[in-house]
Amino acid sequence: MDYNNNSLNYHVSVDCVVFGFDFGKLNVLLLDRNFTFEGVEYNDLKLPGDLVRKDEDLDTAASRVLKELTGLENIYLKQFAAIGTPNRLNRVERDMEWLRHIGHPEEVVVTVAYYSLINIDQDKIDKFCLQENTKWHPVSEITELAFDHKEILDDALATLRSELRSNPIGFELLPSKFTLSQLQKLYEVIIGTDLDKRNFRKKVTNMPYVVPINEKEKGVSHKPARYFIFSKKVYEKTRKNSFDFSV
């Protein structure tokens, strides 16, 4: 990237925490940061992001990053934080080496953080990771990231857990049709707590926007479960129920 390009605002960036659910675990999309500088090889992971261009607003910049990263448009995207602490760029020497390697001015960049939710069905997951250095990683296995990206990831997860209890955002991580077991597993994985099956299904039956359809699973070894869909139209008319299944 040419940091002498007048079209870039190199004091403001966007970072995107892209979550995906594969029916077993919550994943996050990360970039491999592999580079050699002055004979030293560096390898670690970072969140996808970019500097904001002078002709775009923050949401447009975040949407552009996701489009370039996954090839997808019109996916769930929400701003949740702005970070501009003075020591963002000098905590670890390899981060400074990275900035020198790519020719980035060694100045504090204020980043605006977004999280995004993507349905990653097994038959689609490979199509999302368009960049060669991009991979899905289980959130539970991430212990360290470049710069302050681990803190940004932790904040995104805390925000997701909070909003999951009051908004129907969890359905963004599911395919258009799903079973109640898949829905329960999604909530258990994200909030980190096992839920009582009977109470969970009782709450779901009181939600008119979780609609059963005349279709069941096929090719499974157990009794086929009925599929459900989330009706946004019905939800917009009611908006009564909490999505906190843990109480």
Secondary structure, DSSP 8 states (H G I E B T S, - for coil): --TT-TTEEEEEEEEEEEEEE-SS-EEEEEEEEEEEETTEEEEEEE--EEEEETTS-HHHHHHHHHHHHHS--S-EEEEEEEE--TTTTSSSHHHHHHHHHHT--SS--EEEEEEEEEE--TTTHHHH--STTEEEEEGGG----STTHHHHHHHHHHHHHHHHTTSGGGGGGS-SSB-HHHHHHHHHHHHT----HHHHHHHHHT-TTEEEEEEE--S-SS---EEEEE-HHHHHHH------TT-
